[in-house]
Amino acid sequence: MSFFQNTLDLIEKASKLMKLDLNVKEILSNPNRIIEVSLPIKMDSGKVKVFRGFRVQHNDLAGPYKGGIRYHPQVDMEEVKALATLMTFKCAVVGLPLGGGKGGVIVDPKSLSLSELERLTRKYAERIAPFIGPEVDVPAPDVNTDAQIMAWIADEYSKVTGKNALGVVTGKPLPVGGSLGREKATARGGHYVLSEIVKEKNIDPKNTTIVIQGFGNAGANAARILDEDGYKIIAASDSKGGIYCKDGIHAIKAIQCKMEKGSIHECTIGGAVDYHVSKGATCQRITNEELLELECDILILSAMENQVTGKNAAKIKAKMILELANGPMDQEADEILEKRGITVIPDILANAGGVTVSYFELVQNQMNYYWPKDEIQQRLKVIMVNGWNRVKEVAAQYKCTLRMAAFITALSRLSELMKLRGSV
């Protein structure tokens, strides 16, 4: 089953549960606009290579389309459609005045020089410029894109339109209109939700083990924040593999090690204790597949989509799963885990911190006035906790999983918008 079809099935399931107007469901099951562009780039060798890029604008009932741009060799239109749809629901579940969009370019950015990467980014920005803007569609970083790439897009868009429009993207560097707190926003938002659940269940962080799949921005920052709370992180992985340290990993040293060696998988050699682990710990290398099946209290999914599926869900030993990645679990896995009584904190709630602080950045750009970090964190906490409380209430009302409750919450808000605006 494709990622997009899995997303449509979730909409269908939630719609039936809440008895949603079929017209609303039909509209939300189809993107408003699909854009595909060719990107001819002169490589450093002098040869021209043509790349393919996408931008999908799913729905803008609540406000401008909002969603990241990913650079990845396996990105395709079905994936981008799914991610754009999930962005609409993510913004709705936490009540942001934004719609959903997503973009992608089929490329391995690690194979490009810095100048080739800049030329590719600027060509992509030029091609999609007629369809984006601060009040139309506001992209952001995603897999393999970062603040520098956003700065190039903002600059190119400003050149094309003839006006200084830094607010066309979020996730920018601070000197060009970025927001404080954006880098850790996804992890911190998930942490706020997790903290509410931990308090309600009377869980002691010091007696709680954590496994993290995906040690990029979201995963590494989650490790740092949870480590400060006293949680015991016992395993982490990235695309090349992972490490398992039963006595615990020192989060900050592990992050430093990955930056130096290029992969967390390289942070233990021959089973010897390396400088990133807690004193006296022993570690071993493991695969991503092995990491997912480790016994732990909380499994954090912060890598790519479809990591937990019907094939491996029965082997998951975590008591709770926090989804910091988009779509890391398919519907079959969802059903298996539900039967096994494993709590899943769904992506459209758990990782909404990123788009929330992106919204803050958009607002600050429009005002040309920038908030201090503590104010941003406090505003983020209020939105994430309110989102959790609403989803929790809906889950109790419909006697359903948190994922279904999150989708019902979003669908309810979007349905109300449609009726008020006369769209149905």
N, C-alpha and C positions, 0 to 999 in steps of 0.2 A: 504494500500500500504506500502511495506517495505521501510525502509530508503534507501537501496541500489537501489531499483527500482525507487524511487523518484529522486535519483541522476542521474540514467540513462535517465530518462525522461527529465531532465534539459539539459543533453548533447544532446539528440535528438532534443529538441526544438531550442537550440542555433545553432546546426548544420544545421537545415533547414533554419533558418533565414539568416545565412551567406553563405549558399550553400557550405558547407564543403565537401571535398572529402570523400566519404562513407568509403573508406579503412581506413582513419585516424580515423573516428568516431568508426569504428568496433574495431580497436586496443585499443583505449582509453576507450572503454566500458568493457574491460576485464582486470583483474589484471594479472601481469606477473607471480606471484607466490603466493600460499596460503599455509601457514604452520600452522599445528595444533599439539600441544604437550600435553602429559599428565605429570602432576607434582606431583609425590608421595612425600608427606611431613610428617615427623614424628612430630606430635603435642606434646605440652607440656605434655599431658596425657600419651604419649607413643604410642598412636594409630596412625596408618598411614592413612592419608586422601589424596585422589587423586583429584587434581584440573585440570581444562582444560585451556590451554592458546592458543593464536592465534598470528600470525604475517602475515599481508598481505602486499606484495610489489607490488604496482600498476604499476608504470612506472618509469624508471630511464634514460629516454632520455636526460634530462637536467643535471643530476648529481646523486649522491647517493640518495637512498630512504631516506625520512625524515618524521618522524611522531611520535606522542606520544604513550605511553602505559597507558591504563586505567585499574584500578582494580574496578570491579563493579559486583554485583550479576546478573544483567540483560544483561551484555555484551554478544554478540553472533557474529557468523561469518558474518552475513548480515550487522550488524552495523559496524564491523571492515572493511569490504570491501568498504562500503560507505565512511567511514572516510578516508581510504587510497586514494580513488579516489579523494575526495575533496582536500586532501593534494597536489596531483599532480597539480590540477588546482590553488590552493592557491599560490604555489610557482611560477607557470607560470604567474599568473596575476600581480605579483609584480616583475617579472623578475629575480628570484633567480636561481642559477645554481644547483638546487636540484630537485629530483623527489618526489613521494608520497608513504608513507607507514603508517601503523598503527598497533598497537598491543593491546592485552587485555587479562586479566585473569578473569575467572568467580569466583569472591570472594567478600565477604563483608570484607574489610580490618579492619573495626572497631571491628569485631568479633575475630580478631587474636591478640595474644600478640606480642610485639615487636620482640622477637626472632623467633616466627612463621612467622611473616611478612618477616624477613630477610631470613629465610630458603626458603620460597616460592619464593622470588625475585631472590635469587642466583640459585635456580633450574631452574627457567624460563630463566635466562641469560645463564646458561649452555646448555639448550636445543636449544636455538636459536643462540648460538654462531657461528655455522658454516655458518650462513646466514647473519650475521651483521658485521660491521667493519667501521672504519672512512672513507673508500673510497667505501663502499658497501651499508650500511644501518645504519643510525644514529638515534636511538630512543631518546625520550625526555619525560618529565612528561606530564600527562594528568589528567583526573578525578581520584581523590584519590591516585595519585602518586606524589612524591615530590623530592626535591634535595637529600635527604638521600637515597631514593630508587635508584636514578640514580647513586649515589656513590657506592652502593652495586653492581649494574650491571657492572659498569666500573671496579671495583675490581675483580669481578668474571670472567669477560671476559678476563682481563689481566692474571689471573691465568690459564685459559683454553688455551690461546694462547701462554703463556710464554713470553709475552712482555708487557711493561707498556703502555697501549693504552687508556688513559683517554678520548681521543676524540671519543670513540665509542658511547658515549651518550652526549647530551647537557642538560642544566638545572641542572648542578651539583653545589655543594657548592663551594664558591670561593677558598678555600684552595686546592681543587682537580681539578682545571682547569675550574671553572665556570666563567661566564662573569658578570661584573657589568651591571645593568639595565635589567637583564633577568626577574626578578620577576614581574616587572610592564610592561613588553614589550607588552603584548597583549592589556592591557588597554590603554597604551600610544599610540600605533599604531592606535587604533580606535579613540582616541582623536585627533590625527593629521588629520585624514580624516574628522571627524566631524567638526573640526575647520575650514577647508577649505569650507565646505558646509555652515556653519554658517556665514562666511564672505561673501560668494557669495549671500546668501539670506538676508543679513543685519539683522540677528537675534541678539538680545541683550541677552547674557547669564543671566543677572540679572532678566530678565523677562521670563525666560524659565524654565519650570518644568520638572523634570526627575523622571522616575520610573525605578527601576532596579530589574529584576528577576534574581536571582543567586547572592549570596553575598559571593562567594568564592574568589579565587585569582583575576580573571579578574573583577568581579563585584565590589568587595570592593576597588580595586585599581582605577577603573573607578570613583567610588564615591569620593575618595580622590582627584583625579586630577580635576574632574569637580567642586567639591566644591571650590577648589583653584581658579577656573576661575569665580566663582560667580554664577554658576547654582544653582537652588533651587531643591534639592532632596526631594521628598515628600513621597516616598515609596520604600521599599526594601524587598526582601524575600530570603530564602534559602529552602532547601528540606523540612523543617518542617513547613513552613509558613512564613508570613511576618508581617510588620507593616506599617500603613499608618498615616503619620503626615502631615496634610494639610498645617501647618505653616513651615514645613521644618525639615530636619534631620541634625544634626551635624555629618558629615561623620566620622571624626576621633574617636569621642566618640562612635559612633555606631559600628565601627570596634572593638574598645576596649570592648564594651559590649558583642558583639558576642563571642569574644575570652574567656571572663570570664564566660558567661552563656551557651555557646555551640550552640546557635541559635539566630538569629536576632529576631525570633518570641517570644523569652523570654524577650526581651528588653523593654517591657511595661507591667505593671501588673495592671489588673483591670481598665485600662483606665487612670491610674495615670501617671503624667509626670515623666519620669525616667531621669537619668543623661546624657543619650546619645543624647537627643533631644534639639533643640534650646530653649532658655529661653521663657517660656510662651506658648509653643506649647502643643497641646493635641494630643494623639495618640491612635490608636486602632489596635487590631490584625486583620489580614485578611488572607485569603487563597491565594495560588498561583493563582488560577483561578480568584479570585476577583481582585488581583493585576493587572493581564493582562488587565482587562477591565476598569481600572481607567482612568479618563480624565487627559491627560498630553500632553506636547509638544513633548517629546522624550521618547520612551520606549526602554530600553536597555535589550536585551535578552542575558544573560550570564550563563544560566543553562545547560540543556540537549537538545537533539534534539526533534523535533516535539512538541513544546510547543504551537505554534500558528498553528491551523489546519483549515480545512473547517468548523469544528463545532463551533469555537469561533471567527473566523476572522471578522465576521460581527459585533461583539461586541467590537472590539478594538477601543478605542477612541483617541489613540495617533496620532499626526500629522506626526511623523517620527519614524522609528524603526532602531536601530543600533544593528547588530548581532555580539556580541562578542563570542557567543557559536557556535559550529559547527552544521549546519542543524537544527536550532531551528524552522523552518517553512516549512510546506509541500507545494507542488505545488498548491493545491486547494486554500490554504490561500493566496499564492502569487497572484493568479489571482483575488481573491476577493479584496485584498488590492489595487491592481493596478487599478481596476475599481473605487474604492473609492478615488483614488488620494493620497494615503498614501505612502510617500517615504520610501523605504527599502534599507538601506546600507548593502549589502550582506556579509555573513560570509567570503567568500573567498578573499574579500578585507578588510573588517573591522577588522577581527581578525588576519590578516597576520603579525602583529607586533611580535607575539610570535615566529613564525618560522624564521622571519627575524633576530631577536637577537640570536636565536639558530644558525643560519648560521654564525653570527659574532663570536659566541663562538667556532664553529668548525674551522673557519679560525684562530682564536687566538690560539687554541690548536695546529694547524699545524705549526704555526710560533713560538710557545712558547714565544709569546710577547703579552701583554695584554693592551687594550686601556682604557683610563679614561672614566668615565661615560658621561661627556659632549660630547665627541667624538662619543660615541655609540648612544646617543640620537640624535645628529645631523645627523649621517648616517641613522638612522632609519627614521627620519623625511623626508629626501630626498627621500628615497625609497617609503614611504607611500604616500607622496604628488604626486610623479611622477606616482604611480599606480592609484591614484584617477584621475589625469588629463587624463590619457590614457583611463580609463573606462568612464569618462564623455564624451570624444570625440567620443568613440564608441557608447555610448547611443544616442548621437545626430545624428551620421551617420546612425544608423539603426532604429532610432525612437523607442527605446525599453526601458525596465526597466533597472535599474542599475545591477540587477542580471544577466539578459541576456547579458548585455554589458561586465560584468566581465567574464562570461563564454566564450563569443566570443573573448575577449582579450586573455584569456588563450589558447583557441583552436587555435587561429592564431599563437601564439608563438610555440605551440607544433607541429602544422602542418608544420611550417617552419623547425623546428628541424628535423622532420622525413624525409622531402624531402632532406635536406642538408646531412643527414647521410645515405640516401638511404634505409630507413626503409619502404617506400611505393613506 
